[in-house]
Amino acid sequence: MNEPRTVISEADVSVLGSPPWSRFLALSRRRMERSGGSLDGTVRLTAPTDDERRLAIGLTGTHRSPGVSAVTVHLAVLNRAMIDRFDLTLAEALEAVHGPVRDRPAEKVAEQAARESALAAATLRSGAHSAEPWFGQWGEQLSADGTVTKLVRRGDADLLGQAGAVLAQLPARDMSLPVLAERATGNTKALSQTALATLVLRALALRDGLPPPVTSADRRLQWESAGVIVDDLASQVLVLGVRPAESNLLAGWLRQAADAGLPFRVTLQQLSENPVSAAGSEIFVCENPAVLRAAVARWGSDCRPLVCSEGQPSAACGRLLSQAGGTVRWRGDFDWTGLRTTAAAISRYGAVPWRMSLADYLAALRGVGRVDLGIETEPLKGPPALSPWDPPLAAEMALRGRAVMEERLLAVLLGDLGTG
C-alpha cells in the first residue's frame, strides 16, 4: 500500500474540484467538519447525475440503476479511493481543493472556553462591582445577545477585561474621560466612542436601571452619572431663583437672572472657573422643565431656589448641589428612574424627598393638585427600584404598575415654591 502524499498536482486538484467528484467532496467536508474529522458515517447524493451514479458504482462495487433517486457512499470508502487514486487521504484531498477541514466540535469547545475566560477576566478586574446584581446581569446580557461570541470571533475578547478595569475605577469624581481611559487601559482614546465604551455604558445603564444610551447626549449623561466628564461645556443645569453669595462673574449673572425671574443655564465649565454655592435655606429640585417653566409664570423673581435635573442629573447639576448652602429638597417622576435618582440624591447630597411619599403618589394617581396639561399616567417600565425613604411607595407602585409624571402634582408643587 502506497503511503499518502502531501503534494497534489494542479491537474488532480482540477479533477477533484469538478463533477463527478465535487459533490461527493463537498458533502464529505460537511460531514467530517461536523464530526471532528471522523470517517464514520456516509454521504448521500440526491438526484445524482449519470456520472455521479457511475462513480458511486465504481467506489462501492454496488450497481445503481439509471434514474435512482439517491446514492450513498461511506466516508471510509471515499478515503480509500483518495489514497488509491491520488495518494492522498480524504482530509488531504479536501484541503488541497478547498482548504483545511475544520474541526467544528473542537472549535465550539475552544470558543466556549474563550467566552468563559473573557467574562472571568471582566469579573476579576472589576473589583467590588463583581458582587453587584447589575454586574451579573450585564454579563448575562452580553452572553445571551451574542456580544461575547462576536468579541471572541473577531479577536477582541480582551475588551471585556478592559471593561472590568474601567468599571473598577467608577464611580469617579469629576474625572475626564481621557484620564479614565488612560488609567484603566493605558490609552487615552480607548473610551472615545469605541466598542469598549459601549460595553462600559451598557453596564452603567443596568446599574441605573436605564436602557443602553443611544444618542451622544444619553452617553454623556450616563458617563456623568458615574462622575466622568465628557464635555464640561455640554454638561449643563437649568436653574431659577438661585442667588449665590460669591462675588465672581457667574454668581453675578445668577443673581441678576433670579432678580429678573429668568431661568438660567449653567455649564460645568462655568462652575469650575467660577465656583458658586446654591444659597438659601432650601433648594428645590424638580425633574421636568415644565415644572420650572410653570414656576417662572407663577412666581417669577419670588420663586424659591429651583434646580431642574432634566431627568438623569448632569455633572453640572451635581457640582452645583454638592455646594448647596441649605437643605436640598429633591423629587422626580413616580417611575423607577425617579426612585433611583431620589435615592442617589439622598446618598450624595443628604437630600430630603419633596412630595415623593406614598400619599403623594396616590394623590397624583387621583389627579389631586393637577393642572390640566394632558399629563396622564402610563405603564411602569424597566427594572423595579426601591424607595428607602418610604418603602411602601415602591411596593404600591409595583402593585399598581402605573408611572406618574410630576406635572400631575404641579399645583401642589407650585404652592411649595413661592416665597410669599
N, C-alpha and C positions, 0 to 999 in steps of 0.2 A: 504493500500500500504506500502510495506516494504521500510524503508529508505536505500539508497545505502550505502554500507560499503566501507571501505578504505583498507581492507586486503583481499587478494585473495590467494587461495591455489595453490600450485605448480601444482596440477592436472588441475585446471581450467586454469592456465597460459598455460599449455601444450595443452589443448583443443583449446583455442583461438589462439594460435600460429600455429596451424596446419589446413589443409583443413578439412571441407569446410569454416571455419571462416577466415582463414588467408588472403585471397584476399579481402574479404569484409572489414576487418580491415585496411589493407594496403591502400586501396582506400579511406576509411573514414579518415585516418590520413592525407593523402594528401589534401583532400577537406577541412578538418577542419583547417589545418595549413594555407592554403591559405586564409580562411575566418575569421581567428582570433577566431576559436572555435565555430562558428555558427553551429547550427543544421539544418539550412535551406539548401535545396538542396538535391541532390540524389547522389548515387554511381551506376555506371553501369559496370557490369562484361560482357566482351565479351567472346564468346565461352565458356560458363560455363560447368563445369563437371556435371554429373548427381547429385552428392552430393550437389554441389553449387546450382543447379536448385531446388532441393528438399528443401534446406534450405531457399531459396528465397520464395518458396511457403508457407513454414511454417511461415516465418516472415510477409508476406503480406496478406496471405489468398487468393492469386490470383494464379490460375493454370497456369503453363508454360509447354508446350508440350516438350517432348524429342526432342533434336536437335535444340532447339531455339538458335538464334544467340547471344542474349544478355539478361540479366536480370537486372532490375533496382529496387533499394530499397531506400526509403527515409531515411535520417540520423536520423530523429526523431523516425522512426520505429526501427532502429538498437539500438538507445539509450534506448527505452522502452524494447527491447529484452534483453539488457545487465542488466537492472535493474531487470527484472522479473526472468531471469535465473541465474544471477551471483551476484545479489545485488550490481552492480557497474554501474555507468554512463558509457556512451561510452568513454568519455575522460579518466575516471579512468581505464577502461579496456585497452585502448591503452597505457596508461602509464605503467600499470602492465606488458604488453607484451614487449614493445619496448622503454620504457622511455617516458618522458613528451611530450605532444603535444605542438609544438612550435606555438607561435603567430607571424607569419611572418609579417603581416601588422604592428604590434607594433614594431617588431624588425627593420623593414625598417625605421619607423619614428625615432626610437631611434638612429639608425646608421646615418641617415641624420643629426640629431641634434649633434651627436658626431663629424661628419666631419666638420660641420659649427663651432663648438666650437674649434676644433683643429686649423682650419685656422684663426679664430678670435684671438686665443692665439698667433699665429705666427705674425699676424699683430700688435697686442698690444705690443709685446715685441721687435719688430724690430726697433722701434724709427722712425727717419725721413725717413728711407728707404720705409716705407709703402706707401708713396706717389709717389714713383718712378714707371714708367711704367713697368720696368723689374720685380719689385716685384709682381705686379699684374699678369703678365704673368706667373711667377713662380707658384703662387697659382692655376691659371687656368690649367696649365700643370699637376700639381700634382693631381688635381681633375679629369681631362679628362683621364689620363692614368691609373687611379685606384690606384695610390700610397697612397692617403689619405685613401681610403677604406681599403687597406691592412694594413696600420698602425693601424687604428681603430680596425679591426678584430683581430689583434694579440696583442692588448693591448699596442701599442706603440704610441698612438696619441700624447702623451706629447712631442714626439721628434720634432713636428712642432713648438711648443712654444720654445723649446730649440734652434731650428734652427734660429728662430727670434731673440733670445737673442744673439746668436753668430754673426749674421749679424749686430746687433746694435753696436758691438764692432769694426766693419770694416768701412772704411779701417784703418789699424793699421800702425805702423811704426816699422818695423823690430821686430815684436813680435813673439816669438816662439810659435809653435802650442800647446804644453802643457800649456803654460801660458794662451793663448786664451781660451782653453778648460776649465781651472780651473776658469777663471774669469766669463765665461758665464754659466757654469754648475756645478762648484764645483768638477769636476772630470778631472784630468789631462789627462786621456786616452780617453775621450769621443769623440775626433776627430781623433783617430788613426785608420784609415781605417774602420770606423763604418758606420752604416746607417745614423747617424746624419751628419757625414762628407759628405756623398753622397748628402744629401738634401742641405747642405750649398753650396757645389761646383756646384750643378745644378743652384742655384740662381746666383752665381758669374759668371757662364758661360753665363747666359742670360744677366747679366749686361754688359758683354763684347762682346755680340753678337757672342758667340762661341758655338760649340756643347759641351755637357757634357764631361768632361775629362774621358778618358778610361784607359790610361796607368799611371804608377806611375809617370813618367816624366811629363805627362799632368797635373796630380793632383798637383804636386809640383809647376809647373809654375802658375796654377790657384790660389793656395794659395798665391804665391809670388806677384801676381798681386794685391792682397788686403793687401800687407805688412806683410804677415805671413811667417815666416821662418820654413820650414820643415827640411831641412838639409843644413847647411851652407857650407858643402863640395861639395854637389851635385849642388848647385847654382853657376853657372859659367858664365863668359862673355869672348868672344873672341875679342882680340884687335890686332891692328897693328900700329906701329909708335907712341905709347904713351910714352912720356918721362917725368915722374913726376919730380918735383923739390925736393921732400922729400929725405931724406938720409937714409931711412930704407931699409931693405933687399929686400922687394918686389919692391920698386922703382928702386933699382939697377938692379934687374932682368929685369924689363920692359925696362929700358934704354938700357941694353945690347941687348935685343931682337930687339928693334927698330933700333939700330945701325947696327944690322946684317940683318935687313929686314925680320925678322921671326915673324910669328903670335904667340901669347902667350895667354894661357887660365889662367884667374884669378878667384879664388874661393872667395866666400863671406867670408869664414873663413880667408883667407889671407888679404882681405881688412879690416876685423875687427881687426886683430892683427897688421897690417901694413897699416894704413890709407894713401892713396895716392890721389892726385888730377890729373885728366886728363889735363895736361898742354897744352898750345897752345892757340893762338887767336881764332882758330876754331877747333872744334871736330866734325867730321862727323860720322853719324850713318847710317848703312845700315841694311837691314833685312836679307838678304840671304848670307850665307858663300861664295857662288860663286863670289859675288862682291869682298869680301875681298881677296879671292884666286887670282882673276884676278889682284887686286891691288898689290899683292906681286910680281906677274910675271912682271907687267908693271913698277912699281916704286921701289920695294924693300925698301931700307932704306930711300929713298926720298919721301915716301908716307906721306901725312898729317895724323895726328892722326885719326884713323878709329876704330870705335867700331861696332861690329856686334851683333844685338839683337837676331838673330836666331828666328824670329817670335815674340811671346809674350815675352817682356823683363823680364829677371830674376831679382831677388833681387840683385844679384851681379852687373848686368848692371845698375840698378837704383842707387845703392850705389856709383859706380864709376862716373856716370854722375851727381849725386847730388853734387859732389865735383869738377865739371869741372871748369877749370880756364878761359875758353873762351866761345864763342858762340857755342851752340850745334845745329848742322845742321842735322835735322832728316828726314829720308824718310823710306818708306815701300813699299810693293806692292800696286798697284792700285786695291785693293779689299776692302771690308767693314772692315775687320780686320785692314788693313793698315791705313785706315782713322781713325779708333778708336785709334790705338796706336799713331798715329801722333798727334791727338787732345790731348791725355793724356800727351804726351811729352811736348807739348806747355804749358799745365797747370802745370806740375810738375817741369820742368827744364827750363822754359822760352825758349824752343827750337824754332828754325826757320825752317820751312819746306824746305827741299832740293829737288829740282826738283819734287815737288808734286803739281804743278798747273794744271789747266785745259789744258793749252797749252802743258805741259809735257805729260799729259795723251793722248791727241790727237796725239802727236808726237810718243809716244810709240805704239799706235794702228797702225800707219803707218809704224812702224819699223825704224824710224829715229834714228840713232846712235846705231843701233842694231849690236851686234856681233853674228854671226851665231852659236848659241848654241842649236838650235832646240826648242827655247822657243816660244811658240805660246800663243795667248790669249785663255781664257777659260770662261765659263759662270760664272757670278757673283752668289755667293751662300750666304745664310744666311740673317739675318735681315739687312736692309739698315742702313747706318750711315751717319752722316753729315760731312762736311768739312768746319768748321767755318773760316779757314784762306782763303778759296776760295770757297764760297758757290756754284757757278755754276759747280764746279768739281763733287760733289756728284750727282747733278741733271743730268749732262751729263752721268755719269756712269750708273745711273739708267735707263736712256733713251736707252743707247746702250746695257746694260746688259752684258758687257764684262769686265772681270778682266784681268789685265796686270801685269805680274811679272816684278820686277825691272831689271832683266837681259836684257830686251828688250831695255833698255837705257844704257847698260853697257859702250859703247864707250864714251857717254857723261859724265857719272859718273866718269869714269877713268880720263877724262880730268880735272875734278874738284879736283882730289886728288893729283896731282903732285905738288911738291914744286918748280920745276924749270920752 
